Amino acid sequence: MTKEQNIEQEFRNELQALLDKFDAEINLDQRGRACMEHDVIEITLNQQHDKETFDITRPMIEFDL
């Protein structure tokens, strides 16, 4: 592997660890109208529940980067 490939792999591994830690997803979405659409990176942190009481410990959170 080249140095660039090693750095890319390290970045991918750390990003996946962060997504796993927060139970998060990354999506690409298009916003705007037909002639003015632009791409947006959307992050979704999934809702979490207490395993015993099933109370919501964190609501679902969505935001754009």
MDAnalysis code that builds the backbone (N, CA, C; Angstrom):
import MDAnalysis as mda
import numpy as np

u = mda.Universe.empty(195, n_residues=65, atom_resindex=np.repeat(np.arange(65), 3), trajectory=True)
u.add_TopologyAttr("name", ["N", "CA", "C"] * 65)
u.add_TopologyAttr("resid", np.arange(1, 66))
u.add_TopologyAttr("resname", ["MET", "THR", "LYS", "GLU", "GLN", "ASN", "ILE", "GLU", "GLN", "GLU", "PHE", "ARG", "ASN", "GLU", "LEU", "GLN", "ALA", "LEU", "LEU", "ASP", "LYS", "PHE", "ASP", "ALA", "GLU", "ILE", "ASN", "LEU", "ASP", "GLN", "ARG", "GLY", "ARG", "ALA", "CYS", "MET", "GLU", "HIS", "ASP", "VAL", "ILE", "GLU", "ILE", "THR", "LEU", "ASN", "GLN", "GLN", "HIS", "ASP", "LYS", "GLU", "THR", "PHE", "ASP", "ILE", "THR", "ARG", "PRO", "MET", "ILE", "GLU", "PHE", "ASP", "LEU"])
u.atoms.positions = np.array([
    [0.836, -1.195, 0.000],
    [0.000, 0.000, 0.000],
    [0.876, 1.252, 0.000],
    [0.393, 2.257, -0.684],
    [1.118, 3.523, -0.698],
    [0.756, 4.321, 0.553],
    [1.500, 5.376, 0.765],
    [1.230, 6.239, 1.911],
    [-0.183, 6.821, 1.832],
    [-0.596, 7.233, 0.626],
    [-1.935, 7.800, 0.439],
    [-3.016, 6.775, 0.758],
    [-2.813, 5.535, 0.333],
    [-3.782, 4.479, 0.614],
    [-3.865, 4.191, 2.114],
    [-2.730, 4.227, 2.788],
    [-2.721, 4.009, 4.238],
    [-3.491, 5.107, 4.965],
    [-3.288, 6.349, 4.540],
    [-3.987, 7.480, 5.155],
    [-5.482, 7.372, 4.882],
    [-5.849, 7.023, 3.650],
    [-7.264, 6.855, 3.320],
    [-7.888, 5.756, 4.177],
    [-7.213, 4.634, 4.306],
    [-7.743, 3.528, 5.093],
    [-7.884, 3.910, 6.565],
    [-6.915, 4.637, 7.092],
    [-6.984, 5.100, 8.481],
    [-8.187, 6.036, 8.671],
    [-8.393, 6.951, 7.719],
    [-9.530, 7.867, 7.779],
    [-10.846, 7.092, 7.749],
    [-10.960, 6.138, 6.824],
    [-12.180, 5.337, 6.716],
    [-12.460, 4.576, 8.012],
    [-11.416, 4.001, 8.597],
    [-11.580, 3.250, 9.845],
    [-12.043, 4.154, 10.984],
    [-11.454, 5.330, 11.097],
    [-11.834, 6.260, 12.160],
    [-13.242, 6.809, 11.934],
    [-13.604, 7.081, 10.686],
    [-14.954, 7.554, 10.380],
    [-15.977, 6.470, 10.725],
    [-15.692, 5.229, 10.369],
    [-16.616, 4.140, 10.686],
    [-16.755, 3.963, 12.193],
    [-15.656, 4.103, 12.931],
    [-15.713, 4.005, 14.395],
    [-16.586, 5.115, 14.971],
    [-16.492, 6.316, 14.429],
    [-17.310, 7.440, 14.886],
    [-18.785, 7.199, 14.569],
    [-19.075, 6.718, 13.375],
    [-20.460, 6.411, 13.009],
    [-21.027, 5.318, 13.917],
    [-20.229, 4.314, 14.197],
    [-20.675, 3.231, 15.085],
    [-20.912, 3.744, 16.503],
    [-20.020, 4.606, 16.984],
    [-20.137, 5.136, 18.346],
    [-21.459, 5.874, 18.538],
    [-21.876, 6.658, 17.544],
    [-23.087, 7.463, 17.652],
    [-24.284, 6.826, 16.956],
    [-24.136, 5.597, 16.457],
    [-25.192, 4.932, 15.701],
    [-25.725, 5.896, 14.641],
    [-24.808, 6.346, 13.789],
    [-25.111, 7.403, 12.823],
    [-24.981, 6.899, 11.392],
    [-25.601, 7.639, 10.486],
    [-25.539, 7.344, 9.054],
    [-25.212, 8.628, 8.303],
    [-24.529, 8.462, 7.173],
    [-24.234, 9.582, 6.281],
    [-24.964, 9.331, 4.974],
    [-25.657, 10.354, 4.480],
    [-26.369, 10.255, 3.202],
    [-26.094, 11.498, 2.380],
    [-26.160, 11.333, 1.071],
    [-26.061, 12.463, 0.160],
    [-27.467, 12.757, -0.335],
    [-27.875, 14.012, -0.236],
    [-29.232, 14.405, -0.617],
    [-29.137, 15.612, -1.542],
    [-30.155, 15.807, -2.338],
    [-30.221, 16.990, -3.198],
    [-31.311, 17.904, -2.676],
    [-30.988, 19.174, -2.599],
    [-31.935, 20.179, -2.121],
    [-32.103, 21.249, -3.174],
    [-33.189, 21.957, -3.058],
    [-33.448, 23.059, -3.969],
    [-34.484, 22.695, -5.011],
    [-34.553, 23.498, -6.044],
    [-35.513, 23.282, -7.121],
    [-34.777, 22.811, -8.362],
    [-35.519, 22.373, -9.341],
    [-34.975, 21.699, -10.521],
    [-33.706, 22.345, -11.092],
    [-33.724, 23.631, -11.329],
    [-32.552, 24.264, -11.947],
    [-31.529, 24.741, -10.919],
    [-31.862, 24.678, -9.651],
    [-30.968, 25.185, -8.607],
    [-30.643, 24.117, -7.557],
    [-30.659, 22.839, -7.940],
    [-30.381, 21.784, -6.975],
    [-28.912, 21.800, -6.565],
    [-28.679, 21.442, -5.331],
    [-27.318, 21.311, -4.836],
    [-27.247, 20.106, -3.905],
    [-26.081, 19.487, -3.857],
    [-25.891, 18.312, -3.021],
    [-25.597, 18.727, -1.588],
    [-26.146, 17.956, -0.654],
    [-25.957, 18.213, 0.767],
    [-25.602, 16.885, 1.438],
    [-24.630, 16.910, 2.308],
    [-24.314, 15.730, 3.118],
    [-25.200, 15.799, 4.353],
    [-26.010, 14.772, 4.539],
    [-26.954, 14.729, 5.656],
    [-26.496, 13.670, 6.660],
    [-26.447, 14.041, 7.925],
    [-26.067, 13.130, 9.007],
    [-27.313, 12.808, 9.819],
    [-27.508, 11.530, 10.122],
    [-28.617, 11.098, 10.959],
    [-28.067, 10.315, 12.140],
    [-28.352, 10.798, 13.346],
    [-28.033, 10.058, 14.566],
    [-29.321, 9.365, 14.979],
    [-29.311, 8.053, 14.953],
    [-30.524, 7.294, 15.223],
    [-30.962, 7.416, 16.675],
    [-32.268, 7.300, 16.871],
    [-32.854, 7.368, 18.212],
    [-32.347, 6.202, 19.054],
    [-32.086, 6.469, 20.336],
    [-31.645, 5.420, 21.247],
    [-32.623, 5.284, 22.393],
    [-32.784, 4.035, 22.854],
    [-33.708, 3.724, 23.936],
    [-32.971, 3.026, 25.072],
    [-33.465, 3.222, 26.285],
    [-32.978, 2.461, 27.428],
    [-33.441, 1.016, 27.242],
    [-32.539, 0.069, 27.428],
    [-32.876, -1.330, 27.158],
    [-33.852, -1.920, 28.163],
    [-33.919, -1.361, 29.342],
    [-34.827, -1.908, 30.361],
    [-36.187, -1.215, 30.362],
    [-36.182, 0.108, 30.319],
    [-37.438, 0.862, 30.416],
    [-37.996, 1.273, 29.058],
    [-37.194, 1.158, 28.012],
    [-37.551, 1.576, 26.654],
    [-37.803, 3.073, 26.550],
    [-37.384, 3.846, 27.565],
    [-37.467, 5.303, 27.475],
    [-36.452, 5.790, 26.446],
    [-36.788, 6.873, 25.786],
    [-35.876, 7.449, 24.796],
    [-34.741, 8.145, 25.538],
    [-33.502, 7.704, 25.280],
    [-32.341, 8.335, 25.899],
    [-31.708, 9.378, 24.990],
    [-31.973, 9.246, 23.677],
    [-31.534, 10.271, 22.725],
    [-32.518, 10.263, 21.568],
    [-33.071, 11.425, 21.233],
    [-33.976, 11.481, 20.090],
    [-33.195, 11.351, 18.790],
    [-33.902, 11.059, 17.708],
    [-33.253, 11.052, 16.396],
    [-32.872, 12.493, 16.060],
    [-31.651, 12.656, 15.595],
    [-31.136, 13.995, 15.261],
    [-30.655, 13.963, 13.819],
    [-31.098, 14.918, 13.023],
    [-30.648, 15.045, 11.637],
    [-30.088, 16.444, 11.431],
    [-28.967, 16.504, 10.728],
    [-28.393, 17.808, 10.380],
    [-27.574, 17.690, 9.101],
    [-27.352, 18.813, 8.473],
    [-26.586, 18.873, 7.216],
    [-25.185, 19.386, 7.490],
    [-24.259, 18.862, 6.710],
    [-22.885, 19.383, 6.757],
    [-22.669, 20.316, 5.595],
])
